[in-house]
Protein backbone atom coordinates (compact mmCIF):
# COMPACT_ATOMS: atom_id res chain seq x y z
CA UNK A 1 0.00 0.00 0.00
CA UNK A 2 1.29 3.45 -0.90
CA UNK A 3 1.71 6.18 1.70
CA UNK A 4 -0.83 8.93 1.27
CA UNK A 5 1.59 11.85 1.56
CA UNK A 6 5.38 12.18 1.90
CA UNK A 7 7.04 15.51 2.72
CA UNK A 8 10.71 16.11 1.89
CA UNK A 9 12.28 19.24 3.32
CA UNK A 10 13.67 21.12 6.29
CA UNK A 11 13.50 19.81 9.87
CA UNK A 12 11.18 22.48 11.25
CA UNK A 13 8.56 22.05 8.54
CA UNK A 14 8.95 18.25 8.71
CA UNK A 15 8.09 18.36 12.42
CA UNK A 16 4.83 20.16 11.63
CA UNK A 17 3.94 17.74 8.87
CA UNK A 18 4.64 14.79 11.20
CA UNK A 19 2.20 16.25 13.72
CA UNK A 20 -0.40 16.20 10.94
CA UNK A 21 0.28 12.50 10.29
CA UNK A 22 2.42 12.96 7.17
CA UNK A 23 5.47 10.77 6.50
CA UNK A 24 8.07 13.58 6.67
CA UNK A 25 11.72 13.07 5.75
CA UNK A 26 14.70 15.43 6.00
CA UNK A 27 17.22 14.69 3.26
CA UNK A 28 20.93 15.01 3.86
CA UNK A 29 22.74 17.38 1.51
CA UNK A 30 23.09 15.66 -1.86
CA UNK A 31 20.46 13.01 -1.11
CA UNK A 32 17.44 15.01 -2.30
CA UNK A 33 17.16 13.35 -5.73
CA UNK A 34 17.34 9.83 -4.33
CA UNK A 35 14.72 10.59 -1.68
CA UNK A 36 12.43 12.17 -4.29
CA UNK A 37 12.67 9.09 -6.49
CA UNK A 38 11.96 6.80 -3.51
CA UNK A 39 9.04 8.96 -2.35
CA UNK A 40 7.53 8.91 -5.84
CA UNK A 41 7.49 5.10 -5.73
CA UNK A 42 5.94 5.06 -2.25
CA UNK A 43 3.41 7.91 -2.08
CA UNK A 44 0.28 9.24 -3.72
CA UNK A 45 1.35 12.85 -3.03
CA UNK A 46 4.91 14.14 -2.60
CA UNK A 47 5.44 17.58 -1.06
CA UNK A 48 8.86 19.18 -1.55
CA UNK A 49 10.16 22.03 0.56
CA UNK A 50 11.51 24.88 -1.55
CA UNK A 51 15.17 24.36 -0.61
CA UNK A 52 14.88 20.63 -1.22
CA UNK A 53 13.35 21.26 -4.65
CA UNK A 54 16.12 23.76 -5.47
CA UNK A 55 18.73 21.07 -4.79
CA UNK A 56 17.22 18.70 -7.37
CA UNK A 57 18.41 18.99 -10.97
CA UNK A 58 15.77 20.50 -13.29
CA UNK A 59 16.06 17.42 -15.54
CA UNK A 60 14.72 15.35 -12.63
CA UNK A 61 12.44 17.89 -10.94
CA UNK A 62 10.48 19.10 -13.97
CA UNK A 63 9.21 15.65 -15.07
CA UNK A 64 8.34 14.88 -11.43
CA UNK A 65 6.28 18.07 -11.16
CA UNK A 66 4.56 17.26 -14.46
CA UNK A 67 3.66 13.71 -13.44
CA UNK A 68 0.05 13.00 -12.64
CA UNK A 69 0.77 10.05 -10.37
CA UNK A 70 2.04 10.69 -7.85
CA UNK A 71 1.21 14.35 -7.57
CA UNK A 72 4.42 16.26 -6.76
CA UNK A 73 4.21 19.82 -5.42
CA UNK A 74 6.68 22.39 -4.09
CA UNK A 75 5.53 23.97 -0.82
CA UNK A 76 6.93 26.92 1.18
CA UNK A 77 9.17 26.43 4.21
CA UNK A 78 9.52 28.44 7.39
CA UNK A 79 13.24 28.99 6.69
CA UNK A 80 13.96 28.72 10.38
CA UNK A 81 11.91 31.79 11.20
CA UNK A 82 9.53 31.65 14.10
CA UNK A 83 5.95 32.80 13.55
CA UNK A 84 5.46 36.40 14.63
CA UNK A 85 2.81 35.35 17.17
CA UNK A 86 2.86 32.45 19.57
CA UNK A 87 -0.02 30.11 18.54
CA UNK A 88 -0.83 29.19 22.16
CA UNK A 89 -1.06 32.86 23.11
CA UNK A 90 -3.34 33.54 20.17
CA UNK A 91 -5.69 30.70 21.18
CA UNK A 92 -5.83 32.00 24.76
CA UNK A 93 -6.70 35.48 23.45
CA UNK A 94 -9.39 34.08 21.17
CA UNK A 95 -10.89 32.20 24.11
CA UNK A 96 -10.83 35.35 26.24
CA UNK A 97 -8.43 33.89 28.78
CA UNK A 98 -5.72 36.44 28.04
CA UNK A 99 -6.04 40.09 26.92
N, C-alpha and C positions, 0 to 999 in steps of 0.2 A: 504494500500500500504506500502511496506517495504521501509525503508530508504536505500539509495544506500550504504553509507559507514558510520560507526560509529568508532570513535577513542576513546580509553580509555587510559589515561596516564597523564603525568605531565602537569602543567599549561602552561608552555612556549611552549611546542610542540602543545598542544591543541589550543592555540591562532593561531598558524600558520595554523593548519588544518582548523580552523573556517574560516580563510581568504580565504581558497580554497573551501569553501562551504561544508565542512564535518561536520557532527553532532559530535562534540567533547565533551567528558565528562571527568571530573577529579574526580576520586573516592576518597572518604575519606578512611583513613586507616581502613582496615578490610572489606570494602565494595566492593572490587575488584571482588570477585566471583559472588556476586549478580548482579553487573552491567554487567559482562560478560554474564551471563545467560539471562538477559534482552536484551542486545544488540544482542545476537544470535537469539532471537525471532523477533527482529525488523529490522535487517539489512541484506543486501546481502553480505557485506564484513565487517569484524570486524578487526580493527587494534589495537594491544595492544602495549603500550610502554613497554620497557624492565623491568622497575621496577614494573609496574603493573602486568606483566606476572609472575615475580618472586614471587609476593605476593599471587598467586593463587596456590592451592594445585595441584601437578602433576596429581592426580587422576581426577581432573576436567579439567586441562589445556590440557593434552595430547589428550583426546578424542575430545576436541574442535579444536585443531590444525589438527587433522586427519579428521575432518568432511569436507564433500564436499560442504555442503550448510547449513549455510553460510560459506564462506571462512574466516578462522581466521588466521591472521599472526602477528608475533611479529616484531616490527619495532624499530629502534634505537631512542634514545632521545638525547636532547642536554645536559642533566644533569646540567642545569643551566649555562653552559658555553656560553659566547658570541662568535659569529663567529670572527675569527682573523681579518677579514676585514669588514668594514662597507659597506653593499650592495649599499647604495645610493652613496657613494664615488666611488665605483667600476663602477657603471653605468656612473657617470660623467666622469671618466677617459676613459671609453670605447667610450663615445661620443665626447671626445676631449675637454670637457669643463674645465677639471682640469688635471694638469700634473701628 
